[in-house]
Amino acid sequence: MISKVIHGSAVLLIVLIFISSSNSQLRDYGVKIGAQINAALPASEYWESHGLKESYLSRVFCRFEIAEPLHAEFGIGYGSLAGFDFNMNYYRTEIIPFEGRFLLNLGESDFWNPYLYAGFGALSFRVTHLASVASPKPTDEDGFTGIIPAGIGTEFKISDNILFDVSLGANYSLSDNLNNYNNGFMKDGYYNAGVGFIFVSESGESDDDHDGLMNNEEKELRTDPDNPDTDGDGLQDGEEVHKYRTNPLKADTDGDGLKDGDEVMRYKSDPVKADTDDDGLRDADEVMKYQTNPLKPDSDGDKLSDGDEVLVYKTDPLKADTDDDGLTDSEETLKYKTDPLKTDTDGDNLKDGEEVNTHKTNPLIADTDGGTVNDGVEILKATNPLDPSDDVPKEKEVLKVEVGKAIVLDGIVFKTGSAEISPESEEILSKAFNTLEQNLEIEVEIQGHTDNVGKRAMNMKLSQSRAESVKNYLAAKGISATRITTKGFGPDKPGTPNTTAEGKQKNRRIEFLRTK
């Protein structure tokens, strides 16, 4: 009998291996093939008062992973249920169960895997030794019936490909004929306690760690089929290979100092390009060191790349105008050639931006007009930094006057018939002013003269008014009025005959007489 059992189990095992090897290619999961021997305990009318004899069950089975933590198992067995009837006479029934089970993993680890199982199937039975007790109702000595198995078990890892399996279960049949005794009330069944070995056969199309790579792909890539993120960079191996084209064996594919996962999820930079924005700085330097934007080559918008600012010009890549002089860094470096780190490149006390935008001076030359006075001083003195002629003050012209002598102030022009001085008189009046300003001891008399045209009284009044206008001009510029007297002579003292137009013009004059 034992040899038949072993022979039958071997045949069944070979059949299941053949079936699983063909079916495994249809699924994306690994396959487990096992053989098990069970001690069986009948559960029938004879169960409570009688013992166990020659009750066993050998099984072979094949398990498929459906979806973690759920597995499916298909198995076939051979065994017998034996014992004694009420009269202590021996009975035996040969059974062949065909089962489908669902296994629920309770917590998988590297060493063991406990599970619950339940299922359904068919049971072929044949009573090979009849009991002596007569059955209350008709029975069948052989046939098929339904069976519902349930139980618990666990797998222990022996090696990568071999597991040791232990299980306890109960099997409820839909027949009361298994012991050839049918009372029409209680269905027959049996309990089992078994041990066995499981052989793990994984399909190349399996994805044990659910990372998006099949086992054969992981083998080719040398990634860990049991670790979804082999390099620990925050991206699953399948994402790295199929989506981001990164190296699943290298946490930082482009060597820029950032993990691939951080680049993809956090910074949105390119994990296969060390300098995503091509600005001359590695992504990690931008993020960690300079706080610039690794996706934007010019973080501060000053038209200089972040790399040029940091590596070439030493400017601040987060500040468009590093030295706060009113010019952007790119304007200073590329357009005006000024120092972007120095507010006043030429040291003339004017900011580079003020020189360019306000005064139109050269920010690289302290004295733009070359007139010996730098631009800053000229701005303070209100002179023109673009005109060298005003850099050195001109020597003030004066009149040469002697006490008791009068000089004609040629160039003083009045509007016709009026005492209002015309603008073109400014030059000669300035000389008169300079003379009095530089010689505080001088006192003068301003004398007014006219030609003989018109009434004498009118000309006397006009000549006096014109002399007063000159005095008022000088006093307004700061000359003390006590140093100036005025007198109008009208036509009484002609300097030349009034016979010609030219002569009359010369007689319409102002004279400057030094009295002290």
C-alpha positions as CSV (number, residue, x, y, z in Angstrom):
1,M,0.0,0.0,0.0
2,I,2.8,2.5,0.9
3,S,4.6,1.9,-2.4
4,K,1.3,2.6,-4.3
5,V,0.9,5.8,-2.4
6,I,4.5,6.9,-3.1
7,H,4.2,5.9,-6.8
8,G,0.8,7.7,-7.2
9,S,2.2,10.8,-5.5
10,A,5.2,10.9,-7.7
11,V,3.1,10.6,-10.8
12,L,0.8,13.4,-9.7
13,L,3.8,15.6,-8.9
14,I,5.3,15.1,-12.4
15,V,1.9,15.9,-13.9
16,L,1.6,19.1,-11.8
17,I,5.2,20.2,-12.7
18,F,4.3,19.8,-16.4
19,I,1.1,21.7,-16.0
20,S,2.7,24.5,-13.9
21,S,5.6,24.9,-16.3
22,S,3.2,25.5,-19.2
23,N,0.7,27.6,-17.3
24,S,3.4,29.7,-15.6
25,Q,4.1,31.5,-18.8
26,L,0.4,32.7,-18.8
27,R,0.8,34.7,-15.6
28,D,2.9,37.5,-14.3
29,Y,3.7,35.7,-11.0
30,G,5.9,32.9,-9.7
31,V,4.9,29.3,-9.2
32,K,5.2,27.0,-6.1
33,I,5.0,23.2,-6.5
34,G,4.7,21.1,-3.4
35,A,4.3,17.6,-2.1
36,Q,2.8,16.9,1.3
37,I,2.0,14.0,3.6
38,N,-0.8,14.3,6.2
39,A,-2.1,12.4,9.1
40,A,-5.8,12.2,8.7
41,L,-8.5,12.0,11.4
42,P,-12.0,10.9,10.2
43,A,-14.9,13.0,11.3
44,S,-18.0,10.8,11.1
45,E,-20.6,8.9,13.1
46,Y,-17.8,6.6,14.4
47,W,-15.5,9.5,15.3
48,E,-16.1,10.1,19.0
49,S,-15.8,6.7,20.5
50,H,-13.2,5.0,18.2
51,G,-9.6,5.5,17.3
52,L,-7.6,6.1,14.2
53,K,-6.0,3.4,12.0
54,E,-4.4,3.8,8.6
55,S,-5.8,7.3,8.0
56,Y,-3.5,9.5,5.9
57,L,-3.5,11.8,2.9
58,S,-0.7,12.5,0.5
59,R,-1.0,15.6,-1.7
60,V,0.7,17.4,-4.5
61,F,-0.2,20.9,-5.4
62,C,0.7,24.0,-7.4
63,R,0.4,27.6,-6.0
64,F,0.1,30.8,-8.0
65,E,0.3,34.3,-6.7
66,I,-2.8,36.2,-7.7
67,A,-2.0,39.5,-6.0
68,E,-0.2,40.1,-2.8
69,P,-1.2,38.8,-0.3
70,L,-3.6,36.4,-2.1
71,H,-2.6,33.1,-3.7
72,A,-4.4,30.3,-5.4
73,E,-3.7,26.6,-5.0
74,F,-4.7,23.6,-7.1
75,G,-4.0,20.2,-5.7
76,I,-4.7,16.5,-6.0
77,G,-4.3,13.9,-3.3
78,Y,-4.5,10.2,-2.5
79,G,-5.3,8.7,0.9
80,S,-7.6,6.7,3.1
81,L,-9.9,7.2,6.0
82,A,-9.9,4.2,8.4
83,G,-11.2,3.2,11.8
84,F,-13.5,1.0,13.8
85,D,-17.3,1.0,13.7
86,F,-19.6,0.8,16.7
87,N,-18.9,-3.0,17.0
88,M,-15.1,-2.4,16.8
89,N,-15.0,-3.8,13.3
90,Y,-12.5,-2.3,10.9
91,Y,-13.5,-0.1,8.0
92,R,-11.5,1.8,5.3
93,T,-12.4,4.2,2.5
94,E,-10.0,5.2,-0.2
95,I,-10.2,9.0,-1.1
96,I,-8.8,11.1,-4.0
97,P,-9.5,14.8,-3.4
98,F,-9.3,17.4,-6.2
99,E,-9.1,20.9,-4.6
100,G,-8.9,24.5,-5.3
101,R,-7.8,26.8,-2.5
102,F,-7.3,30.4,-1.8
103,L,-4.4,31.3,0.6
104,L,-4.2,34.6,2.4
105,N,-0.7,35.5,3.6
106,L,-0.7,36.9,7.2
107,G,2.7,38.5,7.1
108,E,5.5,37.5,4.8
109,S,9.1,37.7,5.9
110,D,12.5,36.4,4.8
111,F,12.1,33.2,6.9
112,W,8.5,32.3,7.2
113,N,5.1,33.0,5.7
114,P,1.9,32.1,7.8
115,Y,-1.3,31.8,5.9
116,L,-5.0,30.9,6.1
117,Y,-6.7,28.9,3.4
118,A,-10.2,27.9,2.3
119,G,-11.6,26.5,-0.9
120,F,-13.7,23.9,-2.6
121,G,-13.3,20.8,-4.7
122,A,-14.4,17.3,-5.5
123,L,-13.7,14.1,-3.7
124,S,-13.6,10.6,-5.3
125,F,-14.2,7.9,-2.7
126,R,-14.4,4.1,-2.7
127,V,-15.1,2.0,0.4
128,T,-12.5,-0.8,0.3
129,H,-13.4,-2.4,3.7
130,L,-17.0,-2.3,4.8
131,A,-18.0,-1.8,8.5
132,S,-20.2,-4.4,10.2
133,V,-22.8,-2.0,11.4
134,A,-25.8,-1.7,9.1
135,S,-26.6,1.8,7.8
136,P,-30.0,3.3,8.7
137,K,-30.3,4.5,5.1
138,P,-29.0,3.3,1.8
139,T,-25.3,4.2,1.1
140,D,-23.0,4.2,-1.9
141,E,-19.7,2.3,-1.7
142,D,-18.1,4.7,-4.2
143,G,-18.7,7.9,-6.0
144,F,-18.0,11.6,-6.1
145,T,-19.0,14.4,-3.7
146,G,-18.2,18.0,-3.0
147,I,-15.6,19.0,-0.4
148,I,-14.8,22.2,1.4
149,P,-11.3,22.5,2.9
150,A,-10.2,25.2,5.4
151,G,-7.3,25.6,7.7
152,I,-4.0,27.3,8.6
153,G,-0.4,26.8,7.7
154,T,3.0,28.3,7.3
155,E,6.0,28.1,5.0
156,F,9.5,28.1,6.3
157,K,12.4,29.1,4.0
158,I,15.1,26.5,3.6
159,S,16.7,28.0,0.6
160,D,15.8,30.4,-2.2
161,N,14.0,27.6,-4.1
162,I,12.9,25.2,-1.3
163,L,10.3,25.8,1.5
164,F,9.1,23.6,4.3
165,D,5.3,23.6,4.7
166,V,3.3,22.8,7.8
167,S,-0.5,22.9,7.9
168,L,-3.6,22.0,9.9
169,G,-7.1,21.8,8.3
170,A,-10.6,20.5,8.4
171,N,-12.4,19.1,5.3
172,Y,-16.2,19.0,5.1
173,S,-17.8,16.8,2.5
174,L,-21.3,17.0,1.1
175,S,-21.8,13.2,1.5
176,D,-22.6,10.9,4.4
177,N,-21.3,7.8,2.5
178,L,-17.5,8.0,3.3
179,N,-17.8,5.4,6.1
180,N,-20.6,3.4,4.5
181,Y,-22.9,4.6,7.3
182,N,-25.7,7.0,6.5
183,N,-27.9,8.3,9.2
184,G,-29.3,11.2,7.1
185,F,-28.2,13.7,9.6
186,M,-24.4,14.2,9.8
187,K,-22.1,14.6,6.8
188,D,-18.7,13.0,6.8
189,G,-15.4,14.7,6.7
190,Y,-11.9,14.6,8.1
191,Y,-9.1,16.6,9.7
192,N,-5.6,16.7,8.5
193,A,-2.2,17.7,9.9
194,G,0.6,17.7,7.3
195,V,4.1,18.5,6.5
196,G,5.8,18.8,3.1
197,F,8.2,20.5,0.8
198,I,7.6,23.3,-1.7
199,F,9.7,24.0,-4.7
200,V,9.7,27.6,-5.9
201,S,9.7,28.0,-9.7
202,E,9.5,31.7,-10.7
203,S,8.5,32.7,-14.2
204,G,10.7,35.2,-16.0
205,E,7.6,37.3,-16.4
206,S,7.0,37.5,-12.7
207,D,7.4,40.8,-10.8
208,D,8.0,39.7,-7.2
209,D,8.7,43.2,-5.8
210,H,6.0,44.9,-7.9
211,D,8.4,47.5,-9.2
212,G,7.4,47.3,-12.8
213,L,10.3,45.1,-13.9
214,M,9.9,41.4,-14.6
215,N,12.3,39.0,-13.0
216,N,14.1,38.3,-16.3
217,E,14.6,42.1,-16.7
218,E,15.9,42.4,-13.2
219,K,18.3,39.6,-13.8
220,E,19.6,41.2,-16.9
221,L,19.9,44.6,-15.2
222,R,21.3,43.1,-12.0
223,T,18.7,44.8,-9.9
224,D,17.3,43.2,-6.7
225,P,14.1,41.3,-7.7
226,D,13.0,41.5,-4.0
227,N,13.6,45.2,-3.6
228,P,11.4,47.6,-5.7
229,D,14.0,50.4,-5.2
230,T,17.4,48.8,-5.6
231,D,19.5,51.9,-5.3
232,G,17.3,53.6,-2.6
233,D,16.9,56.8,-4.6
234,G,13.1,57.1,-4.1
235,L,12.1,55.8,-7.5
236,Q,11.0,52.2,-8.3
237,D,13.3,50.3,-10.5
238,G,10.6,50.0,-13.2
239,E,10.1,53.8,-13.2
240,E,13.8,54.4,-13.6
241,V,14.1,52.0,-16.5
242,H,10.9,52.6,-18.5
243,K,9.9,56.2,-17.5
244,Y,12.9,58.3,-16.5
245,R,15.7,56.4,-18.2
246,T,17.8,56.5,-15.1
247,N,20.2,53.9,-13.7
248,P,18.3,51.7,-11.1
249,L,21.7,50.7,-9.7
250,K,22.9,54.3,-9.1
251,A,21.0,56.6,-6.7
252,D,22.4,59.7,-8.6
253,T,22.4,58.8,-12.2
254,D,23.8,62.1,-13.6
255,G,26.3,62.6,-10.7
256,D,25.0,66.1,-9.9
257,G,24.7,65.5,-6.2
258,L,21.0,65.0,-6.1
259,K,19.2,61.6,-5.8
260,D,17.1,60.7,-8.9
261,G,14.0,60.6,-6.7
262,D,14.6,64.1,-5.4
263,E,15.2,65.4,-8.9
264,V,12.0,63.9,-10.2
265,M,9.6,64.4,-7.3
266,R,11.0,67.5,-5.5
267,Y,13.0,69.7,-7.8
268,K,11.5,68.6,-11.1
269,S,15.0,68.7,-12.6
270,D,16.3,66.2,-15.2
271,P,17.8,63.1,-13.4
272,V,20.0,62.2,-16.4
273,K,21.4,65.7,-16.9
274,A,23.7,67.2,-14.3
275,D,22.9,70.8,-15.3
276,T,19.3,70.8,-16.3
277,D,19.1,74.4,-17.4
278,D,22.6,74.6,-19.0
279,D,23.6,77.6,-16.9
280,G,27.0,76.2,-15.9
281,L,26.0,75.1,-12.4
282,R,25.2,71.5,-11.3
283,D,21.6,71.1,-10.1
284,A,22.8,70.2,-6.6
285,D,24.9,73.4,-6.4
286,E,21.9,75.4,-7.5
287,V,19.6,73.8,-5.0
288,M,21.9,73.3,-2.0
289,K,24.6,76.0,-2.3
290,Y,23.4,79.0,-4.3
291,Q,19.6,78.6,-3.8
292,T,19.1,79.4,-7.5
293,N,16.5,77.7,-9.8
294,P,17.9,74.6,-11.5
295,L,15.2,74.9,-14.1
296,K,15.9,78.6,-15.0
297,P,19.4,79.6,-16.3
298,D,19.0,83.2,-15.2
299,S,17.4,83.1,-11.7
300,D,17.4,86.9,-11.1
301,G,16.5,87.9,-14.6
302,D,19.5,90.2,-15.1
303,K,20.4,88.5,-18.5
304,L,23.5,86.8,-17.0
305,S,23.4,83.0,-16.6
306,D,23.6,81.8,-13.0
307,G,26.9,80.1,-13.8
308,D,28.5,83.2,-15.3
309,E,27.5,85.2,-12.2
310,V,28.9,82.7,-9.8
311,L,32.0,81.5,-11.7
312,V,33.0,84.4,-13.9
313,Y,31.7,87.7,-12.4
314,K,31.3,86.7,-8.8
315,T,28.0,88.5,-8.7
316,D,24.9,87.4,-6.8
317,P,22.8,85.2,-9.0
318,L,19.7,86.0,-7.0
319,K,20.1,89.8,-7.3
320,A,19.9,91.6,-10.6
321,D,21.9,94.6,-9.4
322,T,24.5,93.1,-7.0
323,D,26.1,96.4,-6.0
324,D,22.9,98.5,-6.0
325,D,24.3,101.1,-8.3
326,G,21.3,101.4,-10.6
327,L,22.7,99.2,-13.3
328,T,21.9,95.5,-13.7
329,D,24.8,93.1,-13.6
330,S,24.6,92.3,-17.3
331,E,24.6,96.1,-18.2
332,E,27.7,96.6,-16.1
333,T,29.6,93.5,-17.5
334,L,28.4,93.5,-21.1
335,K,27.5,97.0,-22.0
336,Y,29.3,99.6,-19.8
337,K,32.2,97.4,-18.7
338,T,31.9,98.7,-15.2
339,D,32.5,96.6,-12.0
340,P,29.3,94.9,-11.0
341,L,30.7,94.5,-7.5
342,K,31.6,98.2,-7.1
343,T,29.0,100.9,-6.8
344,D,31.3,103.7,-8.1
345,T,33.7,102.1,-10.5
346,D,35.8,105.2,-11.3
347,G,35.7,106.6,-7.8
348,D,34.2,110.0,-8.6
349,N,31.6,109.8,-5.9
350,L,28.8,109.2,-8.4
351,K,27.1,105.8,-8.7
352,D,27.6,104.1,-12.0
353,G,23.9,104.1,-12.6
354,E,23.7,107.9,-11.9
355,E,26.5,108.5,-14.3
356,V,24.9,106.5,-17.1
357,N,21.2,107.3,-16.6
358,T,21.2,110.8,-15.1
359,H,24.4,112.7,-15.9
360,K,25.4,110.9,-19.1
361,T,29.0,110.8,-17.8
362,N,31.4,108.0,-18.3
363,P,31.3,105.6,-15.3
364,L,34.8,104.4,-16.2
365,I,36.5,107.9,-16.1
366,A,36.4,110.0,-13.0
367,D,36.7,113.3,-15.1
368,T,34.6,112.7,-18.1
369,D,35.4,116.0,-19.8
370,G,39.1,116.0,-18.9
371,G,38.9,119.4,-17.5
372,T,40.8,118.6,-14.3
373,V,37.7,118.4,-12.0
374,N,36.1,115.0,-11.5
375,D,32.4,114.4,-12.3
376,G,31.3,114.2,-8.7
377,V,32.7,117.6,-7.8
378,E,31.3,119.2,-10.9
379,I,27.8,117.9,-10.0
380,L,28.2,119.4,-6.5
381,K,29.4,122.7,-7.9
382,A,26.6,122.7,-10.6
383,T,29.2,122.9,-13.4
384,N,28.8,120.7,-16.5
385,P,30.8,117.5,-16.2
386,L,30.7,117.2,-20.0
387,D,32.2,120.7,-20.6
388,P,35.9,121.1,-19.7
389,S,35.7,124.9,-20.1
390,D,33.9,125.4,-16.8
391,D,36.2,123.2,-14.7
392,V,38.6,126.1,-13.9
393,P,36.9,129.4,-13.0
394,K,37.6,132.2,-15.5
395,E,39.4,135.3,-14.3
396,K,36.8,138.1,-13.8
397,E,37.3,141.1,-16.1
398,V,37.3,144.6,-14.5
399,L,37.3,148.2,-15.7
400,K,40.4,150.4,-15.4
401,V,39.1,153.5,-13.7
402,E,40.8,156.5,-12.2
403,V,39.4,159.0,-9.7
404,G,37.8,161.9,-11.4
405,K,37.8,160.2,-14.8
406,A,34.7,158.9,-16.6
407,I,34.6,156.0,-19.0
408,V,31.9,155.2,-21.4
409,L,30.2,151.8,-20.7
410,D,30.0,150.8,-24.3
411,G,27.5,148.0,-24.9
412,I,24.8,149.0,-22.6
413,V,21.6,148.9,-24.7
414,F,18.1,150.1,-23.6
415,K,14.9,149.5,-25.4
416,T,13.9,152.6,-27.5
417,G,12.4,155.4,-25.3
418,S,12.7,153.1,-22.2
419,A,15.1,152.6,-19.2
420,E,14.8,148.8,-19.4
421,I,18.2,147.2,-20.0
422,S,18.4,144.7,-22.8
423,P,20.0,141.3,-22.3
424,E,23.0,142.1,-24.6
425,S,24.2,144.6,-22.0
426,E,25.2,141.7,-19.6
427,E,28.9,141.6,-20.6
428,I,29.8,145.2,-19.9
429,L,27.6,145.4,-16.8
430,S,29.5,142.3,-15.4
431,K,32.8,144.2,-15.8
432,A,31.3,147.1,-13.9
433,F,30.2,144.7,-11.2
434,N,33.5,142.9,-11.0
435,T,35.3,146.2,-10.7
436,L,33.2,147.3,-7.7
437,E,33.2,143.8,-6.1
438,Q,37.0,143.5,-6.2
439,N,37.7,147.1,-5.2
440,L,35.6,147.9,-2.1
441,E,37.2,151.4,-1.8
442,I,35.8,152.6,-5.1
443,E,32.7,154.8,-5.2
444,V,31.2,155.9,-8.6
445,E,28.7,158.1,-10.2
446,I,26.5,156.5,-12.9
447,Q,25.8,159.3,-15.5
448,G,23.1,159.0,-18.1
449,H,23.2,160.9,-21.5
450,T,20.8,161.2,-24.5
451,D,20.9,162.7,-28.0
452,N,19.0,165.9,-28.9
453,V,16.0,164.3,-30.4
454,G,12.8,165.2,-28.6
455,K,12.1,167.6,-25.8
456,R,14.9,168.4,-23.4
457,A,12.8,167.7,-20.3
458,M,11.8,164.3,-21.6
459,N,15.5,163.5,-22.3
460,M,16.6,164.7,-18.9
461,K,14.1,162.4,-17.2
462,L,15.0,159.4,-19.5
463,S,18.8,159.8,-18.9
464,Q,18.2,159.9,-15.1
465,S,16.0,156.8,-15.3
466,R,18.6,154.9,-17.3
467,A,21.3,155.8,-14.8
468,E,19.1,154.5,-12.0
469,S,18.5,151.2,-13.9
470,V,22.2,150.6,-14.0
471,K,22.6,151.4,-10.3
472,N,19.7,149.0,-9.4
473,Y,21.3,146.2,-11.5
474,L,24.6,146.5,-9.5
475,A,22.8,146.8,-6.2
476,A,20.8,143.7,-7.0
477,K,24.0,141.8,-7.4
478,G,25.3,142.8,-4.0
479,I,27.1,146.2,-4.5
480,S,26.1,148.6,-1.7
481,A,23.9,151.4,-3.0
482,T,25.8,153.9,-0.8
483,R,28.8,153.5,-3.1
484,I,26.8,154.6,-6.2
485,T,25.2,157.9,-7.1
486,T,23.4,158.7,-10.3
487,K,22.9,161.8,-12.5
488,G,21.0,162.4,-15.8
489,F,22.4,165.0,-18.2
490,G,20.0,164.5,-21.0
491,P,21.3,166.1,-24.2
492,D,23.5,168.7,-22.4
493,K,26.9,166.9,-22.7
494,P,27.1,165.4,-26.1
495,G,30.3,163.5,-26.7
496,T,30.1,164.1,-30.5
497,P,27.9,166.4,-32.7
498,N,24.3,165.2,-33.1
499,T,24.5,165.9,-36.8
500,T,24.5,162.3,-37.9
501,A,22.7,159.2,-36.9
502,E,26.0,157.7,-35.8
503,G,26.8,160.7,-33.7
504,K,23.3,160.6,-32.1
505,Q,23.9,156.8,-31.3
506,K,27.1,157.6,-29.5
507,N,25.5,160.3,-27.5
508,R,22.9,157.9,-26.1
509,R,25.3,156.5,-23.5
510,I,26.1,155.6,-19.8
511,E,29.3,156.8,-18.3
512,F,31.1,155.3,-15.2
513,L,32.8,158.1,-13.2
514,R,35.0,157.2,-10.2
515,T,34.4,159.7,-7.5
516,K,36.7,158.1,-4.8
